[in-house]
């Protein structure tokens, strides 16, 4: 499904379905700490029903399935949901995956103890979505917003890789990340109150191949470049990594978690 949003990439179209197989293979990179930050807060654990928004290939539900929650995952892209179902089946996991946008969710009120949104919160129509999410939560239910990004100004491999994305896709707005709390729109506080937020550094391990795949399976590359530009980027980025990166390395990221509670 092609998406255009004036807030993102200067309105340039992108389609996650074009990179779903690479996404499934290369975007499952969150370290154990990322999930432990959630569990330590008593969230997404046994006895809870959890809805994961913008689930993509189901990375969060699949990695947190072991903690015992009952998971539902939704995403606007049918191709992403197809990959999520395949991966969950391979892991013998019972997760309810559905291809539907967050704006069009129609679950009964009070269906979930927790709602998670990882790497997707800024895509939503917040004026429409925030009251809906509050209705879907049970009394005292929590909305958990999650994010992780490389730090291009500090990491010697992330910086040049990001510059190459911008060479091929100058309007890509996913660049230049620095540590900061996750942005929450003012309208959210009509329905929610802030509980807490935390930001922390983490070094994420990669090989040349997995880092290349991680870059390719991004909005600025695989989801938006033409086949011709993608082939050219692919060759040039591989050559770059041969020059600047050892076979195995870590990339400095920061992780962030924000917890809101239903009013």
C-alpha positions in Angstrom: 0.0 0.0 0.0 1.5 3.3 -1.1 1.5 6.0 1.5 2.0 9.8 1.1 2.1 12.1 4.1 3.2 15.7 3.9 4.8 15.3 7.3 7.1 12.6 6.2 9.9 12.7 3.5 8.5 15.8 2.0 5.4 13.9 0.9 7.4 11.4 -1.2 5.5 8.1 -1.5 6.6 4.9 0.2 5.3 1.4 0.4 6.4 -1.0 3.2 5.1 -3.9 1.1 8.0 -3.4 -1.3 10.5 -4.3 1.4 8.6 -6.7 3.6 10.8 -9.7 3.0 13.9 -7.7 3.8 12.1 -6.2 6.8 11.3 -9.7 8.1 14.9 -10.8 7.7 16.9 -7.7 8.8 14.7 -5.4 11.0 14.5 -7.8 14.1 17.5 -6.0 15.7 16.2 -4.8 19.1 18.5 -6.0 21.9 17.2 -7.8 25.0 17.4 -4.6 27.0 14.8 -3.1 24.8 12.2 -5.6 25.8 13.4 -5.9 29.4 12.6 -2.1 29.8 9.0 -3.0 29.1 8.7 -6.1 31.3 10.4 -4.4 34.2 7.5 -2.0 34.2 5.0 -4.8 34.6 3.8 -4.4 31.0 3.1 -7.0 28.2 3.3 -9.9 30.6 1.2 -12.9 31.6 -2.5 -12.2 32.1 -2.5 -9.1 29.9 -4.1 -8.5 26.5 -1.8 -6.4 24.3 -2.4 -4.6 21.0 0.7 -3.8 19.0 0.1 -1.0 16.5 2.1 -0.7 13.3 3.3 -4.2 14.0 5.2 -4.6 10.7 6.4 -8.2 10.6 5.4 -8.7 14.3 8.8 -8.0 15.8 7.5 -6.9 19.2 4.8 -9.5 19.7 7.0 -12.3 18.6 10.0 -11.3 20.8 7.7 -10.7 23.8 5.5 -13.8 23.3 7.6 -15.7 25.9 6.5 -13.3 28.7 2.9 -14.7 28.4 0.7 -11.9 27.2 -2.1 -12.4 24.7 -1.1 -10.5 21.6 -2.9 -8.8 18.7 -0.9 -7.0 16.0 -2.2 -4.6 13.4 -0.5 -2.9 10.4 -1.7 -0.9 7.4 0.4 -3.1 5.0 -1.0 -6.5 4.0 2.5 -7.6 2.9 3.9 -6.9 6.4 1.1 -8.8 8.0 1.7 -11.8 5.7 5.3 -11.9 6.8 4.3 -11.6 10.5 1.9 -14.5 10.2 4.6 -16.7 8.5 7.2 -15.9 11.2 4.7 -16.5 14.0 3.7 -19.8 12.6 7.3 -20.8 12.3 7.7 -20.1 16.0 4.4 -21.9 16.9 3.1 -18.6 18.3 -0.6 -17.8 18.5 -0.8 -14.1 17.6 -3.8 -12.4 16.0 -2.4 -10.4 13.1 -4.7 -8.1 11.1 -4.1 -5.8 8.1 -5.8 -2.6 9.2 -4.8 1.0 9.8 -4.7 2.3 13.3 -7.3 5.0 12.3 -9.7 2.2 11.3 -9.5 -0.1 14.3 -12.8 -1.4 15.4 -12.2 -3.6 18.5 -14.7 -3.3 21.3 -14.1 -0.7 24.0 -12.0 -1.9 26.9 -10.4 -4.8 24.9 -6.8 -4.3 26.0 -4.7 -3.8 29.1 -1.7 -2.4 27.1 -1.3 -0.9 23.6 2.3 -0.7 22.2 3.5 1.4 19.3 7.1 0.8 18.1 8.7 2.9 15.4 5.3 4.0 14.1 3.7 6.5 16.4 4.5 9.6 14.2 2.6 8.1 11.3 -0.8 8.4 12.9 -3.6 10.9 12.6 -3.3 11.7 16.3 -6.5 13.8 16.6 -8.4 10.8 15.5 -6.3 8.0 17.0 -5.7 9.1 20.6 -9.4 9.1 21.8 -9.8 5.7 20.0 -6.8 4.2 21.7 -8.1 5.4 25.1 -11.5 3.7 24.4 -9.8 0.4 23.4 -7.9 0.3 26.7 -9.3 -1.0 30.0 -9.5 1.2 33.1 -5.9 2.3 34.0 -4.7 0.8 30.7 -1.3 1.9 29.4 0.0 3.1 26.0 3.7 2.2 25.5 5.5 4.1 22.8 8.8 2.7 21.8 11.7 3.8 19.6 15.3 3.0 18.7 17.6 4.8 16.3 21.2 4.9 15.3 23.2 8.0 16.1 24.8 9.2 12.8 26.9 12.0 14.3 28.6 9.7 16.8 28.9 6.3 15.0 31.5 6.0 12.3 29.5 3.5 10.2 26.0 4.8 10.7 27.0 8.3 9.6 28.4 7.4 6.2 25.5 4.9 5.6 23.0 7.6 6.4 24.7 10.1 4.1 24.4 7.5 1.3 20.6 7.2 1.8 20.4 11.0 1.6 22.4 11.0 -1.7 19.7 8.8 -3.3 16.7 10.2 -1.3 17.4 13.8 -0.3 13.9 14.3 1.1 14.1 11.4 3.5 13.2 12.8 7.0 14.5 9.8 9.1 18.0 11.3 9.3 20.0 13.2 11.8 18.7 11.5 14.9 19.9 12.6 18.3 18.9 11.5 21.8 15.5 12.9 22.8 12.3 11.8 24.5 9.7 10.5 22.2 7.4 13.2 20.9 3.9 13.1 22.1 1.3 15.5 20.6 -0.7 17.9 22.9 -3.9 16.2 21.9 -2.8 13.0 23.5 -3.2 14.5 26.9 -6.9 15.0 26.5 -7.1 11.2 26.8 -3.9 10.2 28.6 -1.5 11.3 31.3 2.2 10.9 31.3 3.6 8.2 33.5 7.3 8.2 32.6 9.8 8.2 29.9 13.4 6.9 29.6 16.2 7.2 27.0 19.3 5.1 27.0 22.3 4.1 24.8 22.8 0.7 23.4 25.3 -0.9 21.0 23.7 -3.1 18.5 25.8 -5.9 16.8 25.8 -6.3 13.0 27.8 -7.9 10.2 28.3 -6.1 6.9 25.4 -8.1 5.5 22.9 -7.5 8.3 23.7 -3.8 8.5 23.3 -3.5 4.7 20.0 -5.3 5.0 18.9 -3.1 7.8 19.6 0.0 5.7 17.9 -1.5 2.6 14.8 -2.4 4.6 14.2 1.3 5.6 11.6 3.8 4.4 14.3 5.9 2.7 15.6 3.0 0.6 13.7 -0.2 -0.1 10.3 1.3 0.6 10.7 4.3 -1.7 13.5 4.1 -4.2 12.8 3.1 -7.8 14.2 -0.3 -8.9 17.0 1.4 -10.8 18.0 3.7 -7.9 17.8 0.8 -5.5 20.2 -1.3 -7.5 22.6 1.5 -7.7 22.3 2.3 -4.0 22.8 -1.4 -3.2 26.1 -1.7 -5.1 27.4 1.6 -3.7 26.5 0.9 -0.1 28.1 -2.6 -0.3 31.3 -1.0 -1.6 31.2 1.6 1.2 31.0 -1.1 3.9 33.9 -3.0 2.4 35.9 0.2 2.8 34.8 1.4 6.3 33.5 -1.6 8.2 35.0 -4.8 9.6 33.1 -8.0 9.1 31.5 -7.6 12.5 30.9 -4.5 14.5 28.4 -2.6 16.7 26.4 0.5 15.9 25.6 3.0 18.6 21.9 3.6 19.0 19.7 5.1 21.6 16.5 3.5 22.8 13.5 5.3 24.2 10.3 4.3 26.0 7.4 6.5 27.0 4.4 5.2 29.0 1.1 7.0 29.1 -1.9 6.0 31.2 -5.5 6.3 30.2 -7.3 9.0 32.1 
